[in-house]
């Protein structure tokens, strides 16, 4: 892994896929935790192995895209992987999709621009990635998620962060009430999200930041609820 390489941010920013979001998407990513692997090993934040064979693949760039919000729960971590040849050219892409991952290059390379940059569609509200926009239309709960299901999952706390921020007894209730205020109708028109270099940090830095962000968010939601109740 090359987290300490002075050029890792430049390399990752150069290759980060273009992300297309619904024009009514209420949320934006907060940070991207980057890991660069130059040998086969486990992803530090997703349950999978990343293969670097030294022939076709010389390095893998992992982008762990963190959002405070998913429309059905607080805390959301999505992933994109760019596979580079030993010479540094992009040879493959994969991206997370509801706990698994899909190929990130569409048949016929229809989502690869003239510069070689890959574009990925982001599911409205839920943020799963797809090389094909039409894939989202096959999801039975596509519109329910951004409507009646908003907030239904409360607060997510993955195993790797277990016990670090979901400490309030009413955390799920606070999250559900807050997220219901973000319900929206999907437009179906996608616009590019503009990445900036300052969003990219090494994964370990992001892993340390997430619990602090989540604790602060939950405490603020609780304070808002109590202040609202006392003013009535």
N, CA and C of each residue as an Amber inpcrd file, in Angstrom:
protein
   696
   0.8390000  -1.1890000   0.0000000   0.0000000   0.0000000   0.0000000
   0.8830000   1.2510000   0.0000000   0.4210000   2.3070000  -0.6910000
   1.2450000   3.4850000  -0.8540000   0.6350000   4.7360000  -0.2280000
  -0.0540000   4.5760000   0.9280000  -0.7240000   5.7310000   1.5070000
   0.2420000   6.8790000   1.7960000   1.5000000   6.5540000   2.0920000
   2.4580000   7.5800000   2.4720000   3.2310000   8.1490000   1.2870000
   2.9740000   7.6250000   0.0860000   3.6320000   8.1460000  -1.1000000
   3.1370000   9.5680000  -1.3460000   4.0750000  10.4930000  -1.5560000
   3.6730000  11.8900000  -1.7030000   2.8050000  12.1030000  -2.9330000
   2.8320000  11.1870000  -3.8960000   2.0790000  11.3620000  -5.1270000
   0.7390000  10.6340000  -5.1280000   0.3670000  10.0130000  -4.0170000
  -0.8450000   9.1960000  -4.0430000  -2.0870000  10.0160000  -4.3430000
  -2.1790000  11.2400000  -3.7830000  -3.3780000  12.0560000  -4.0090000
  -3.4730000  12.4920000  -5.4720000  -2.3580000  12.8780000  -6.0430000
  -2.3460000  13.2760000  -7.4540000  -2.7520000  12.1100000  -8.3510000
  -2.2090000  10.9320000  -8.0650000  -2.5480000   9.7360000  -8.8420000
  -4.0310000   9.4140000  -8.7220000  -4.5430000   9.4210000  -7.4970000
  -5.9450000   9.0730000  -7.2640000  -6.8850000  10.1000000  -7.8810000
  -6.5590000  11.3630000  -7.7610000  -7.4250000  12.4010000  -8.3200000
  -7.4530000  12.3210000  -9.8430000  -6.3320000  11.9950000 -10.4350000
  -6.2470000  11.8840000 -11.8990000  -7.1730000  10.7970000 -12.4280000
  -7.2980000   9.7020000 -11.6740000  -8.0440000   8.5410000 -12.1690000
  -9.4470000   8.3930000 -11.5820000  -9.8370000   9.2410000 -10.6380000
 -11.1370000   9.0390000  -9.9940000 -12.2670000   9.1100000 -11.0220000
 -13.1620000   8.1320000 -11.0250000 -14.2550000   8.1570000 -12.0000000
 -15.1490000   9.3860000 -11.8360000 -15.7030000   9.7990000 -12.9360000
 -16.6920000  10.8740000 -12.9420000 -17.9820000  10.3140000 -12.3470000
 -18.5420000  10.9790000 -11.3570000 -19.7490000  10.5010000 -10.6880000
 -20.9470000  11.3330000 -11.1280000 -21.9850000  10.6450000 -11.5980000
 -23.1910000  11.3060000 -12.0750000 -24.3090000  11.0930000 -11.0630000
 -24.8760000  12.1690000 -10.5510000 -25.9120000  12.0920000  -9.5200000
 -27.2320000  12.6500000 -10.0540000 -28.3320000  12.1560000  -9.5050000
 -29.6440000  12.6740000  -9.8770000 -29.7050000  14.1610000  -9.5320000
 -30.3410000  14.9510000 -10.3960000 -30.3350000  16.3990000 -10.1630000
 -31.0960000  16.7990000  -8.8980000 -31.8910000  15.8800000  -8.3460000
 -32.5910000  16.1640000  -7.0880000 -31.9370000  15.4790000  -5.8850000
 -30.7900000  14.8640000  -6.0920000 -30.0700000  14.2010000  -5.0020000
 -29.8200000  15.1980000  -3.8700000 -30.3020000  14.9140000  -2.6500000
 -30.1440000  15.8760000  -1.5580000 -28.7950000  15.8240000  -0.8470000
 -28.0020000  14.7840000  -1.0960000 -26.7690000  14.5860000  -0.3380000
 -25.5350000  14.6840000  -1.2370000 -24.3980000  14.9260000  -0.5950000
 -23.1200000  14.9740000  -1.2990000 -22.0790000  14.2000000  -0.4810000
 -21.1120000  13.5810000  -1.1420000 -20.0680000  12.8840000  -0.3910000
 -19.2370000  13.8640000   0.4220000 -18.7970000  13.3910000   1.5750000
 -18.0390000  14.2220000   2.5060000 -16.5370000  14.0660000   2.2920000
 -16.1030000  12.8410000   2.0710000 -14.6820000  12.5370000   1.9790000
 -14.4880000  11.2490000   1.1830000 -13.2950000  11.0880000   0.6280000
 -12.9390000   9.8590000  -0.0890000 -11.6530000   9.3150000   0.5200000
 -11.7410000   8.1200000   1.1020000 -10.5620000   7.4790000   1.6780000
  -9.8520000   6.6550000   0.6170000  -8.6190000   7.0010000   0.3370000
  -7.8710000   6.3720000  -0.7560000  -6.8370000   5.3900000  -0.2220000
  -6.7780000   4.2390000  -0.8650000  -5.7150000   3.2680000  -0.6250000
  -5.1750000   2.8380000  -1.9810000  -3.8600000   2.7950000  -2.1180000
  -3.2360000   2.3050000  -3.3470000  -2.4950000   1.0210000  -3.0160000
  -2.8840000  -0.0620000  -3.6660000  -2.2430000  -1.3580000  -3.4430000
  -1.3670000  -1.7150000  -4.6330000  -0.1450000  -2.1420000  -4.3650000
   0.7620000  -2.5780000  -5.4230000   1.0640000  -4.0710000  -5.3280000
   0.3600000  -4.7500000  -4.4310000   0.4350000  -6.2040000  -4.3500000
  -0.9180000  -6.7240000  -3.8790000  -1.1860000  -7.9800000  -4.1530000
  -2.4680000  -8.5730000  -3.7900000  -2.6990000  -8.4800000  -2.2810000
  -3.9130000  -8.1030000  -1.9130000  -4.2330000  -8.0100000  -0.4900000
  -5.6900000  -7.6630000  -0.2900000  -6.1460000  -7.6990000   0.9590000
  -7.5480000  -7.3770000   1.2470000  -7.8010000  -5.8780000   1.1870000
  -8.9850000  -5.5330000   0.7650000  -9.4150000  -4.1460000   0.8930000
  -9.4600000  -3.8030000   2.3800000  -9.0160000  -2.6120000   2.7660000
  -9.0730000  -2.2480000   4.1850000 -10.4710000  -1.8700000   4.6680000
 -11.4240000  -1.7040000   3.7380000 -12.7420000  -1.2110000   4.1580000
 -13.9150000  -1.9060000   3.4760000 -13.6440000  -2.9610000   2.7070000
 -14.6960000  -3.6980000   2.0030000 -14.2970000  -5.1640000   2.0150000
 -15.2670000  -6.0530000   2.1770000 -14.9510000  -7.4810000   2.2760000
 -14.6620000  -8.0770000   0.9030000 -13.4120000  -7.8990000   0.4700000
 -12.9780000  -8.4870000  -0.7900000 -11.4560000  -8.4570000  -0.8710000
 -10.9080000  -9.3120000  -1.7230000  -9.4840000  -9.2890000  -2.0330000
  -9.2830000  -8.5010000  -3.3150000  -8.1880000  -7.7970000  -3.3830000
  -7.8310000  -7.0520000  -4.5840000  -6.5770000  -7.6800000  -5.1760000
  -6.7070000  -8.1390000  -6.4090000  -5.6380000  -8.9010000  -7.0480000
  -4.7160000  -7.9940000  -7.8610000  -3.4360000  -8.0980000  -7.5800000
  -2.4070000  -7.4040000  -8.3480000  -1.4390000  -8.4720000  -8.8420000
  -1.5620000  -8.8450000 -10.1160000  -0.7600000  -9.9660000 -10.6230000
   0.5870000  -9.5400000 -11.1910000   0.8220000  -8.2320000 -11.3140000
   2.0940000  -7.7560000 -11.8240000   2.2240000  -7.8310000 -13.3300000
   1.2620000  -8.4340000 -13.9790000   1.2930000  -8.5430000 -15.4430000
   0.2210000  -7.6410000 -16.0620000  -1.0450000  -8.0280000 -15.8910000
  -2.1250000  -7.1540000 -16.3770000  -2.3530000  -5.9980000 -15.4110000
  -2.3170000  -6.2810000 -14.1110000  -2.5880000  -5.2660000 -13.0890000
  -1.3330000  -5.0110000 -12.2650000  -0.9050000  -3.7550000 -12.2410000
   0.2620000  -3.3850000 -11.4510000  -0.0850000  -2.6600000 -10.1680000
  -1.3070000  -2.1270000 -10.1030000  -1.7550000  -1.4130000  -8.9020000
  -3.2690000  -1.2790000  -8.9340000  -3.8500000  -1.1580000  -7.7550000
  -5.2860000  -0.9040000  -7.6220000  -5.4690000   0.3310000  -6.7460000
  -6.2760000   1.2580000  -7.2320000  -6.6410000   2.4170000  -6.4200000
  -8.0370000   2.1770000  -5.8680000  -8.1460000   2.1540000  -4.5540000
  -9.4600000   2.0150000  -3.9180000  -9.9300000   3.3800000  -3.4340000
 -11.1530000   3.7170000  -3.8030000 -11.7960000   4.9440000  -3.3490000
 -12.9550000   4.5590000  -2.4360000 -12.8370000   4.8270000  -1.1540000
 -13.9250000   4.5900000  -0.2010000 -14.6550000   5.9190000  -0.0250000
 -15.8100000   6.0250000  -0.6610000 -16.5370000   7.2970000  -0.7270000
 -17.5080000   7.3800000   0.4540000 -17.2460000   8.3150000   1.3490000
 -18.0470000   8.4270000   2.5700000 -19.0820000   9.5450000   2.4680000
 -20.3180000   9.1820000   2.8230000 -21.4290000  10.1280000   2.9250000
 -21.9670000  10.0500000   4.3590000 -22.3110000  11.1750000   4.9580000
 -22.9920000  11.1330000   6.2530000 -24.3750000  10.5110000   6.1060000
 -24.9680000  10.7280000   4.9280000 -26.3600000  10.3330000   4.7180000
 -26.5530000   9.3810000   3.5410000 -27.3800000   8.3850000   3.7500000
 -28.0680000   7.5960000   2.7320000 -29.5340000   7.8940000   3.0380000
 -30.4010000   7.8870000   2.0750000 -31.7850000   8.2800000   2.3200000
 -32.4960000   7.3840000   3.3370000 -32.0160000   6.1500000   3.5300000
 -32.6690000   5.2740000   4.5130000 -31.8820000   5.1290000   5.8120000
 -30.6560000   5.6470000   5.8770000 -29.8760000   5.5330000   7.1190000
 -28.7400000   6.5420000   7.1640000 -28.2870000   6.8480000   8.3630000
 -27.0700000   7.6310000   8.5450000 -25.8800000   6.6980000   8.4000000
 -24.7870000   7.2200000   7.8490000 -23.5460000   6.5200000   7.5240000
 -23.7150000   5.7490000   6.2180000 -22.8490000   6.0860000   5.2770000
 -22.8540000   5.3890000   3.9910000 -21.4360000   5.3830000   3.4530000
 -20.9490000   4.2080000   3.1240000 -19.6070000   4.0770000   2.5710000
 -19.6980000   3.2610000   1.2910000 -19.4410000   3.9020000   0.1780000
 -19.4630000   3.2470000  -1.1270000 -18.0410000   3.1560000  -1.6640000
 -17.8530000   2.3120000  -2.6690000 -16.4930000   2.0640000  -3.1490000
 -16.3920000   2.0730000  -4.6700000 -15.2540000   2.5630000  -5.1450000
 -14.8650000   2.4510000  -6.5470000 -13.4330000   1.9360000  -6.5730000
 -13.1370000   1.0890000  -7.5560000 -11.7790000   0.5590000  -7.7050000
 -11.3090000   0.7630000  -9.1380000 -10.1500000   1.3440000  -9.2730000
  -9.5190000   1.4980000 -10.5800000  -8.2880000   0.6000000 -10.6190000
  -8.2140000  -0.2240000 -11.6490000  -7.1050000  -1.1550000 -11.8300000
  -6.1640000  -0.5940000 -12.8930000  -4.9010000  -0.4490000 -12.5260000
  -3.9020000   0.1070000 -13.4310000  -2.9330000  -0.9670000 -13.8950000
  -2.5060000  -0.8490000 -15.1400000  -1.4720000  -1.7480000 -15.6470000
  -0.1350000  -1.3730000 -15.0160000   0.8870000  -2.2310000 -15.1410000
   2.2080000  -1.8600000 -14.6230000   2.7380000  -0.5650000 -15.2470000
   2.2110000  -0.2230000 -16.4260000   2.6300000   1.0100000 -17.0990000
   1.7970000   2.2170000 -16.6720000   0.7430000   1.9630000 -15.8770000
  -0.0470000   3.0610000 -15.3420000  -1.3110000   3.4110000 -16.0970000
  -1.7050000   2.5920000 -17.0710000  -2.9430000   2.8480000 -17.7960000
  -4.1000000   2.0960000 -17.1460000  -5.3000000   2.6370000 -17.2740000
  -6.4870000   2.0110000 -16.6900000  -6.8640000   0.7750000 -17.5010000
  -6.9560000  -0.3730000 -16.8150000  -7.3370000  -1.6140000 -17.4940000
  -8.6820000  -2.1460000 -17.0130000  -9.1880000  -1.6350000 -15.8990000
 -10.4750000  -2.1260000 -15.4070000 -10.9970000  -1.1830000 -14.3300000
 -12.2770000  -1.3570000 -14.0340000 -12.9300000  -0.5840000 -12.9800000
 -14.0260000  -1.4420000 -12.3810000 -14.2210000  -1.3500000 -11.0840000
 -15.3280000  -2.0050000 -10.3980000 -15.8850000  -1.0230000  -9.3740000
 -17.1400000  -1.2450000  -8.9730000 -17.7620000  -0.3080000  -8.0370000
 -18.8150000  -1.0140000  -7.2030000 -19.0280000  -0.5170000  -5.9950000
 -19.9290000  -1.1810000  -5.0440000 -21.3930000  -1.0160000  -5.4370000
 -22.1620000  -2.0630000  -5.0900000 -23.5910000  -2.0700000  -5.4030000
 -24.3120000  -2.8920000  -4.3430000 -24.7960000  -2.2290000  -3.3050000
 -25.5940000  -2.8710000  -2.2540000 -24.9210000  -4.1130000  -1.6580000
 -23.6980000  -3.9220000  -1.1820000 -22.9950000  -4.9950000  -0.4830000
 -22.1500000  -5.8850000  -1.3550000 -22.3300000  -5.7890000  -2.6610000
 -21.4740000  -6.5190000  -3.5820000 -20.8080000  -5.4880000  -4.4960000
 -20.3120000  -5.9090000  -5.6470000 -19.7220000  -4.9480000  -6.5750000
 -19.9470000  -5.4180000  -8.0020000 -19.9500000  -4.4570000  -8.9070000
 -20.1990000  -4.6990000 -10.3230000 -19.0310000  -4.1800000 -11.1530000
 -18.9590000  -4.6340000 -12.3820000 -17.9770000  -4.0780000 -13.3080000
 -18.3150000  -2.6170000 -13.5500000 -17.2970000  -1.8070000 -13.6410000
 -17.5140000  -0.3740000 -13.7930000 -17.3570000   0.1420000 -15.2100000
 -17.1160000  -0.7690000 -16.1490000 -17.0220000  -0.3780000 -17.5600000
 -18.1440000  -1.0690000 -18.3120000 -19.0060000  -0.2910000 -18.9410000
 -20.1770000  -0.8280000 -19.6380000 -19.7670000  -1.5440000 -20.9220000
 -20.6090000  -2.4640000 -21.4030000 -20.3450000  -3.0990000 -22.7010000
 -20.1590000  -2.0340000 -23.7840000 -19.1440000  -2.2370000 -24.5970000
 -18.8530000  -1.2500000 -25.6230000 -18.1800000  -0.0020000 -25.0980000
 -17.8260000  -0.0140000 -23.8080000 -17.1650000   1.1260000 -23.1670000
 -17.9450000   2.4270000 -23.3590000 -19.2770000   2.3050000 -23.2930000
 -20.1190000   3.4820000 -23.5250000 -20.0090000   4.5290000 -22.4260000
 -19.4460000   4.1570000 -21.2850000 -19.2760000   5.1340000 -20.1950000
 -17.8200000   5.5650000 -20.0250000 -17.0250000   5.3490000 -21.0750000
 -15.6230000   5.7780000 -21.0620000 -15.4720000   6.9270000 -22.0480000
 -15.0240000   8.0670000 -21.5550000 -14.8900000   9.2450000 -22.4050000
 -13.6850000   9.1910000 -23.3140000 -13.5610000  10.1830000 -24.1710000
 -12.4590000  10.2260000 -25.1330000 -11.1060000  10.3450000 -24.4420000
 -11.1100000  10.8930000 -23.2250000  -9.8650000  11.0180000 -22.4650000
  -9.5170000   9.7370000 -21.7160000 -10.4550000   8.7670000 -21.7490000
 -10.2600000   7.5250000 -21.0130000 -10.8890000   7.5330000 -19.6350000
 -11.4930000   8.6510000 -19.2540000 -12.0930000   8.7330000 -17.9230000
 -13.4250000   7.9870000 -17.8860000 -13.6230000   7.2300000 -16.8210000
 -14.8250000   6.4160000 -16.6460000 -15.8910000   7.2230000 -15.9100000
 -17.1440000   7.0840000 -16.3410000 -18.2720000   7.7130000 -15.6600000
 -19.1310000   6.6460000 -14.9970000 -19.5410000   6.8940000 -13.7680000
 -20.4080000   5.9750000 -13.0350000 -21.6520000   6.7090000 -12.5580000
 -22.7990000   6.0660000 -12.7320000 -24.0510000   6.6100000 -12.2250000
 -24.1990000   6.2350000 -10.7540000 -24.7740000   7.1540000  -9.9940000
 -24.9450000   6.9830000  -8.5530000 -26.4400000   6.8740000  -8.2590000
 -26.8690000   5.7700000  -7.6390000 -28.2940000   5.5680000  -7.3870000
 -28.8590000   6.6910000  -6.5220000 -29.9440000   7.3060000  -6.9420000
 -30.5150000   8.4120000  -6.1730000 -30.8090000   8.0280000  -4.7200000
 -30.2470000   8.8050000  -3.8070000 -30.4920000   8.5920000  -2.3860000
 -29.6980000   7.4800000  -1.7470000 -29.4220000   6.4040000  -2.5040000
 -28.7740000   5.2140000  -1.9450000 -27.2920000   5.1120000  -2.2990000
 -26.8920000   5.6980000  -3.4290000 -25.4930000   5.8790000  -3.7990000
 -24.7480000   4.6420000  -4.2890000 -25.4610000   3.5490000  -4.5720000
 -24.8170000   2.4210000  -5.2470000 -24.3910000   2.8820000  -6.6380000
 -23.3450000   2.2610000  -7.1710000 -22.7980000   2.6830000  -8.4610000
 -23.1580000   1.7140000  -9.5790000 -23.3070000   2.2740000 -10.7680000
 -23.5470000   1.4510000 -11.9500000 -22.9790000   2.1460000 -13.1800000
 -22.4380000   1.3400000 -14.0810000 -21.9800000   1.8710000 -15.3640000
 -23.1600000   2.1960000 -16.2730000 -24.3280000   1.6300000 -15.9600000
 -25.5290000   1.8140000 -16.7750000 -26.6340000   2.4510000 -15.9410000
 -27.1420000   3.5780000 -16.3690000 -28.2200000   4.2430000 -15.6430000
 -29.4570000   3.3630000 -15.5600000 -29.7300000   2.6170000 -16.6380000
 -30.9490000   1.8110000 -16.7090000 -31.0210000   0.7290000 -15.6390000
 -29.8930000   0.3510000 -15.0880000 -29.8930000  -0.6990000 -14.0640000
 -30.7460000  -0.3030000 -12.8610000 -30.7330000   0.9610000 -12.5070000
 -31.5080000   1.4090000 -11.3480000 -33.0070000   1.1920000 -11.5490000
 -33.4650000   1.2770000 -12.7890000 -34.8930000   1.1020000 -13.0610000
 -35.3710000  -0.3160000 -12.7690000 -34.4410000  -1.2520000 -12.6170000
 -34.8020000  -2.6380000 -12.3210000 -34.9310000  -2.8970000 -10.8240000
 -34.6030000  -1.9190000 -10.0080000 -34.6810000  -2.0860000  -8.5570000
 -36.1240000  -1.8820000  -8.0910000 -36.7490000  -2.8960000  -7.5010000
 -38.1560000  -2.7710000  -7.0870000 -38.4130000  -1.6210000  -6.1180000
 -37.4230000  -1.3070000  -5.2870000 -37.6310000  -0.2770000  -4.2550000
 -36.9820000   1.0580000  -4.6100000 -36.6750000   1.2670000  -5.8890000
 -35.9850000   2.4920000  -6.2990000 -36.6930000   3.7430000  -5.7810000
 -37.9800000   3.8490000  -6.0300000 -38.7240000   5.0490000  -5.6460000
 -39.2210000   4.9890000  -4.2050000 -39.4560000   3.7980000  -3.6840000
 -39.8460000   3.6810000  -2.2770000 -38.7280000   4.1630000  -1.3660000
 -37.4760000   3.8690000  -1.7530000 -36.3300000   4.2480000  -0.9200000
 -36.2850000   5.7460000  -0.6840000 -36.5690000   6.5270000  -1.7210000
 -36.4910000   7.9860000  -1.5750000 -37.7990000   8.5960000  -1.0850000
 -38.8070000   7.7460000  -0.8870000 -40.1020000   8.2190000  -0.4100000
 -40.4760000   7.6150000   0.9230000 -41.3550000   6.6360000   0.9090000
 -41.8980000   6.0860000   2.1530000 -40.8710000   5.3500000   2.9990000
 -39.7710000   4.8880000   2.4080000 -38.7600000   4.1650000   3.1780000
 -37.6730000   5.0780000   3.7500000 -37.7510000   6.3600000   3.5160000
 -36.7240000   7.2810000   4.0210000 -36.5670000   7.1280000   5.5310000
 -35.3260000   6.9120000   5.9650000 -35.0120000   6.8170000   7.3900000
 -35.2970000   5.4870000   8.0480000 -35.8080000   4.5100000   7.3100000
 -36.2920000   3.2800000   7.9490000 -35.1920000   2.4550000   8.6110000
 -33.9320000   2.6350000   8.2040000 -32.8420000   1.8250000   8.7600000
 -32.0660000   2.5250000   9.8700000 -32.4730000   3.7220000  10.2340000
 -31.8550000   4.3950000  11.3750000 -30.3970000   4.7530000  11.1760000
 -29.5510000   4.2200000  12.0360000 -28.1080000   4.4900000  11.9930000
 -27.3640000   3.1890000  11.7130000 -26.5320000   3.1850000  10.6890000
 -25.6720000   2.0290000  10.4350000 -24.3490000   2.2030000  11.1720000
 -23.8710000   1.1140000  11.7490000 -22.5500000   1.1020000  12.3760000
 -21.8940000  -0.2180000  11.9800000 -21.0080000  -0.1940000  10.9870000
 -20.4140000  -1.4380000  10.4940000 -19.4980000  -2.0840000  11.5250000
 -19.1960000  -3.3560000  11.3100000 -18.3640000  -4.0980000  12.2650000
 -17.0290000  -3.4170000  12.5240000 -16.4230000  -2.8390000  11.4770000
 -15.0920000  -2.2470000  11.6580000 -15.1290000  -0.9990000  12.5390000
 -16.3340000  -0.4430000  12.7710000 -16.4820000   0.7420000  13.6270000
 -17.4080000   0.4780000  14.8100000 -17.6770000  -0.7930000  15.0830000
 -18.6470000  -1.1710000  16.1180000 -18.3160000  -0.5380000  17.4690000
 -19.3090000   0.1200000  18.0550000 -19.1470000   0.7110000  19.3720000
 -18.5190000   2.0850000  19.3990000 -18.2620000   2.6750000  18.2220000
 -17.5460000   3.9500000  18.2060000 -18.4510000   5.1720000  18.1550000
 -19.6960000   5.0210000  17.6960000 -20.5460000   6.2170000  17.6280000
 -22.0370000   5.9650000  17.8790000 -22.5170000   4.7620000  17.7040000
 -23.9510000   4.5170000  17.9240000 -24.1690000   4.2120000  19.4040000
 -24.0920000   5.2590000  20.2160000 -24.1420000   5.0900000  21.6710000
 -25.4140000   5.6580000  22.2980000 -26.1160000   6.5140000  21.5850000
 -27.3520000   7.0790000  22.1270000 -28.4860000   6.0630000  22.0010000
 -29.2740000   5.8580000  23.0380000 -30.3550000   4.8610000  22.9760000
 -31.4170000   5.1820000  21.9340000 -31.5480000   6.4720000  21.6130000
 -32.5600000   6.8700000  20.6360000 -31.9540000   7.2230000  19.2770000
 -30.7530000   6.6920000  18.9900000 -30.0480000   7.0440000  17.7540000
 -30.8690000   6.7250000  16.5080000 -31.4490000   5.5260000  16.4550000
 -32.2250000   5.1360000  15.2730000 -33.4380000   6.0400000  15.0830000
 -34.0880000   6.3680000  16.1740000 -35.2680000   7.2400000  16.1090000
 -34.8890000   8.6350000  15.6200000 -33.7690000   9.1650000  16.1260000
 -33.3060000  10.4820000  15.7050000 -32.9950000  10.4950000  14.2170000
 -32.3030000   9.4480000  13.7560000 -31.9330000   9.3630000  12.3440000
 -33.1610000   9.2590000  11.4550000 -34.0960000   8.3940000  11.8430000
 -35.2960000   8.1870000  11.0310000 -36.0870000   9.4810000  10.8710000
 -36.2640000  10.1840000  11.9670000 -37.0290000  11.4330000  11.9210000
 -36.3300000  12.4640000  11.0460000 -35.0220000  12.5560000  11.1710000
 -34.2450000  13.5250000  10.3990000 -34.2900000  13.2040000   8.9050000
 -34.0900000  11.9450000   8.5560000 -34.0140000  11.5600000   7.1490000
 -35.3520000  11.6670000   6.4300000 -36.4350000  11.5290000   7.1580000
 -37.7430000  11.6810000   6.5120000 -37.9170000  13.0810000   5.9100000
 -37.1850000  14.0260000   6.4390000 -37.2500000  15.3850000   5.9040000
 -36.5560000  15.5510000   4.5710000 -35.8260000  14.5250000   4.1230000
 -35.1080000  14.5980000   2.8500000 -35.7960000  13.8230000   1.7250000
 -36.9890000  13.3310000   1.9570000 -37.6870000  12.5640000   0.9230000
 -37.7810000  13.3730000  -0.3760000 -37.6200000  12.6810000  -1.5000000
 -37.6710000  13.3950000  -2.7780000 -38.1230000  12.4700000  -3.8980000
 -38.6310000  13.0810000  -4.9520000 -39.0030000  12.3510000  -6.1610000
 -37.8130000  12.3540000  -7.1080000 -37.4390000  11.1920000  -7.5790000
 -36.2860000  11.0640000  -8.4680000 -36.5630000  11.7570000  -9.7970000
 -35.6210000  12.5780000 -10.2420000 -35.7870000  13.2890000 -11.5150000
 -35.4730000  12.3910000 -12.7080000 -34.4530000  11.5350000 -12.5490000
 -34.0310000  10.6940000 -13.6590000 -33.0670000  11.3870000 -14.6050000
 -32.7240000  12.6190000 -14.2760000 -31.7280000  13.3730000 -15.0370000
 -30.4690000  13.4580000 -14.1830000 -29.3300000  13.1250000 -14.7740000
 -28.0970000  13.0220000 -13.9950000 -27.1250000  14.1370000 -14.3600000
 -26.4780000  14.6570000 -13.3330000 -25.5110000  15.7360000 -13.4990000
 -24.1960000  15.3220000 -12.8420000 -23.0710000  15.8270000 -13.3260000
 -21.7830000  15.4340000 -12.7400000 -21.5400000  16.1000000 -11.3930000
 -21.0000000  15.3230000 -10.4700000 -20.5110000  15.8730000  -9.2080000
 -19.0450000  16.2190000  -9.4100000 -18.6580000  17.4030000  -8.9920000
 -17.2830000  17.8520000  -9.2080000 -16.4000000  17.4850000  -8.0160000
 -15.5250000  16.5110000  -8.2120000 -14.5510000  16.1640000  -7.1780000
 -13.5260000  17.2860000  -7.0470000 -12.9940000  17.4600000  -5.8480000
 -11.8770000  18.3760000  -5.6270000 -10.7900000  17.6250000  -4.8580000
  -9.5250000  17.9670000  -5.0730000  -8.4380000  17.2180000  -4.4260000
  -8.5320000  17.1630000  -2.9080000  -9.0950000  18.2080000  -2.2880000
  -9.1550000  18.2370000  -0.8220000 -10.1060000  17.1990000  -0.2440000
 -10.9920000  16.6270000  -1.0680000 -11.8860000  15.5690000  -0.5920000
 -11.1440000  14.2600000  -0.3660000  -9.9830000  14.1080000  -0.9940000
  -9.2400000  12.8520000  -0.9320000  -8.2770000  12.8390000   0.2530000
  -8.4230000  11.8190000   1.0970000  -7.5080000  11.5930000   2.2170000
  -7.1340000  10.1180000   2.2070000  -6.1130000   9.7330000   2.9540000
  -5.8050000   8.3070000   3.0370000  -6.8950000   7.6230000   3.8700000
  -7.1080000   6.3410000   3.6130000  -8.1990000   5.6280000   4.2680000
  -8.1140000   5.6900000   5.7840000  -6.9400000   5.5180000   6.3530000
  -6.8150000   5.5060000   7.8100000  -7.2530000   6.8340000   8.4170000
  -6.9920000   7.9260000   7.7260000  -7.4460000   9.2300000   8.2220000
  -8.9680000   9.3040000   8.2120000  -9.5780000   8.8250000   7.1300000
 -11.0380000   8.8280000   7.0650000 -11.6420000   7.9200000   8.1310000
 -11.0350000   6.7720000   8.3470000 -11.5470000   5.8360000   9.3510000
 -11.5490000   6.4650000  10.7380000 -10.5710000   7.3090000  11.0140000
 -10.5330000   8.0070000  12.3060000 -11.5680000   9.1320000  12.3610000
 -11.8380000   9.7340000  11.2270000 -12.7430000  10.8860000  11.1900000
 -14.2110000  10.4920000  11.3260000 -14.5930000   9.3520000  10.7480000
 -16.0140000   8.9850000  10.6830000 -16.6900000   8.9440000  12.0580000
 -16.1290000   8.2470000  13.0570000 -16.8170000   8.2120000  14.3600000
 -17.0390000   9.5960000  14.9560000 -16.0510000  10.4720000  14.8200000
 -16.1950000  11.8290000  15.3620000 -17.3140000  12.5730000  14.6460000
 -17.3800000  12.4390000  13.3280000 -18.4380000  13.0910000  12.5560000
 -19.8070000  12.5670000  12.9690000 -19.9180000  11.2470000  13.0870000
 -21.2090000  10.6510000  13.3920000 -21.6730000  10.9990000  14.8050000
 -20.7580000  10.9790000  15.7650000 -21.1310000  11.3490000  17.1330000
 -21.6040000  12.7990000  17.1880000 -20.9020000  13.6590000  16.4820000
 -21.2870000  15.0680000  16.4500000 -22.6620000  15.2410000  15.8020000
 -22.9010000  14.5440000  14.6900000 -24.1860000  14.6370000  14.0040000
 -25.3310000  14.1590000  14.8960000 -25.1510000  13.0110000  15.5350000
 -26.2070000  12.4720000  16.3950000 -26.4700000  13.3660000  17.6050000
 -25.4110000  13.9230000  18.1730000 -25.5970000  14.8380000  19.3060000
 -26.3600000  16.0900000  18.8810000 -26.0510000  16.6030000  17.6860000
 -26.7610000  17.7820000  17.1960000 -28.2330000  17.4730000  16.9410000
 -28.5130000  16.2880000  16.3940000 -29.9070000  15.9110000  16.1550000
 -30.6760000  15.8010000  17.4710000 -30.0090000  15.2740000  18.4730000
 -30.6750000  15.1390000  19.7780000 -30.9370000  16.5100000  20.3990000
 -29.9480000  17.4010000  20.2890000 -30.1160000  18.7510000  20.8310000
 -31.2520000  19.4860000  20.1220000 -31.3220000  19.3200000  18.7960000
 -32.3860000  19.9680000  18.0270000 -33.7550000  19.4450000  18.4390000
 -33.8290000  18.1380000  18.6570000 -35.1070000  17.5480000  19.0640000
 -35.5410000  18.0790000  20.4220000 -34.5960000  18.1350000  21.3650000
 -34.9300000  18.5950000  22.7120000 -35.2510000  20.0880000  22.7430000
 -34.5170000  20.8730000  21.9530000 -34.7940000  22.3130000  21.9210000
 -36.1440000  22.5860000  21.2770000 -36.4990000  21.7610000  20.2680000
 -37.8040000  21.9070000  19.6300000 -38.9290000  21.5500000  20.5720000
 -38.7100000  20.4960000  21.3710000 -39.7370000  20.0670000  22.3250000
 -39.9370000  21.1060000  23.4250000 -38.8310000  21.7080000  23.8800000
 -38.9270000  22.6690000  24.9800000 -39.5520000  23.9860000  24.5440000
 -39.5010000  24.2790000  23.2330000 -40.0650000  25.5380000  22.7450000
 -41.5610000  25.4510000  22.5030000 -42.0940000  24.2150000  22.5450000
 -43.5320000  24.0550000  22.3080000 -44.3340000  24.2820000  23.6060000
